[in-house]
């Protein structure tokens, strides 16, 4: 009798252990950084703009776009229902849960509903945060040429060959070593396209709109009317 009780207990313990390992394995699969590759609502794809979400082993999570983190919260996966629940504590809830989850190697698929519409999100496992052309703008740039129409006016704006444009992390820009003195303002990058808006700090602020292109260590800003083209090369220290 004792041997039967022992055997039943052993089987029960083994089952619990297997379930725990299965749960642990699934959590280990979800843990880590994931990039949103596709976001569909009723088969209509919505641009993701380098969205990412990071699941931590302590059930906390964070999410963002490119290098920017915009939300934090916590998550829970229920093994018996295979449902993933995401709760946001700070930020905006992009991912309305719960979702059913499928994991195939480095691909994770979420399926759920939003206001009665089918939602399918496909994510890919990643090792580092995504980056975009917009992220490459940040930093210090030295003027190489300034064309207004067909005329290069760089010498009048940059007589000492030390004029610089600095895109700061807080979305402010600075012009240094200008003949008229330092200039400051704020900039905004349009999502999903390489377009830049700049407005200067002054008594009569002026909006400027550019398309930008980055190739290696070179930057080109072309005004929307295509009359002004600015070219720069990247530097890493201010020119005195």
C-alpha positions, 0 to 999 in steps of 0.5 A, spaced: 500 500 500 505 504 501 509 503 495 502 504 491 502 511 495 509 512 493 508 511 486 502 515 485 506 521 489 512 520 484 507 520 478 504 526 481 510 530 482 513 528 475 507 531 472 507 538 476 515 538 474 514 537 467 508 542 467 513 547 471 518 546 466 514 547 460 511 553 463 518 555 464 521 553 457 515 558 454 517 563 458 524 563 456 522 563 449 518 569 450 523 573 454 528 578 451 527 583 445 522 583 440 521 587 434 514 588 431 515 586 423 508 586 421 501 589 425 495 588 421 488 589 423 483 586 419 488 584 414 490 592 413 497 593 415 499 599 419 506 601 419 510 599 425 516 605 425 521 600 428 517 598 434 520 594 439 518 590 446 522 587 451 520 582 456 524 581 462 524 574 466 521 578 472 515 579 468 516 587 467 516 589 460 518 596 456 517 598 449 518 603 444 520 606 437 527 606 435 532 608 440 526 611 444 522 608 450 515 610 451 512 605 455 513 600 461 509 595 465 508 588 466 506 581 462 503 575 464 503 568 460 498 563 462 500 556 459 493 553 460 490 558 455 496 560 451 494 567 452 499 573 453 496 579 457 500 586 457 499 591 462 502 598 461 503 602 468 507 608 464 506 610 457 501 608 452 498 601 451 499 600 443 498 592 444 491 591 447 491 584 450 490 578 451 493 575 445 493 568 443 501 566 442 505 562 437 512 561 437 516 558 431 524 559 433 525 566 432 518 568 430 512 570 435 505 571 432 500 574 436 492 574 435 487 578 438 481 582 437 480 590 437 473 593 437 471 587 434 476 587 428 482 581 428 489 583 430 495 579 428 502 582 430 508 578 428 515 579 432 522 577 430 527 576 436 532 581 436 539 582 440 539 590 439 534 595 439 532 597 432 535 604 428 533 608 423 535 613 418 532 619 423 537 616 429 543 617 424 541 625 424 543 626 431 550 628 433 555 634 430 556 636 422 560 640 419 558 644 413 561 642 406 557 646 401 551 651 401 547 651 394 541 656 393 539 655 386 546 654 382 550 658 387 554 656 392 554 661 398 558 657 403 563 662 403 559 668 406 555 663 411 562 660 413 568 664 412 572 661 417 570 654 415 568 652 422 560 652 421 557 646 424 550 644 425 549 640 432 542 635 432 542 634 440 538 628 443 533 632 446 530 635 439 534 641 439 539 644 434 544 649 434 548 652 429 555 654 431 561 659 428 556 662 424 558 670 422 551 672 425 552 668 431 550 662 434 543 660 432 538 655 436 531 651 435 528 645 435 527 640 430 522 634 428 523 628 424 517 625 420 515 618 422 516 613 416 519 618 411 526 622 411 523 629 412 525 634 417 522 640 420 526 645 423 524 652 427 529 657 430 528 660 436 527 668 435 522 674 435 520 671 428 520 664 428 521 661 421 519 654 419 524 650 414 522 643 411 527 639 408 528 632 405 534 628 408 539 623 406 545 620 409 550 616 406 556 614 410 559 620 414 555 625 409 548 628 410 544 632 405 538 637 406 534 639 401 529 644 402 522 642 400 522 647 394 529 644 392 532 651 392 536 650 397 541 644 398 546 643 404 551 638 405 555 636 411 560 631 413 560 628 420 565 630 426 565 628 433 568 634 436 566 642 436 571 646 431 574 652 435 
